[in-house]
């Protein structure tokens, strides 16, 4: 199945683009997806953590992805 990834902030820099189309296997959880991202985009490992939102809603590790989902990669932010 195909999903669209939107990367923000530092994640965009580490992944090399803001918008990426990615083929993933059916029945993949958010937790498995994060591991897949770390394999494909090893530079993401330099982030202390990052959140995942699916179709504009924060996702939990056990949530499942579906065909045509839009997944946002949201790195930690700091303010001052």
Secondary structure, DSSP 8 states (H G I E B T S, - for coil): -EEEEEE-HHHHHHHT-SEEEEE--SS-BHHHHHHHHHHH-GGGGGSS-EEEEETTEE--TT-B--TT-EEEEEE-----
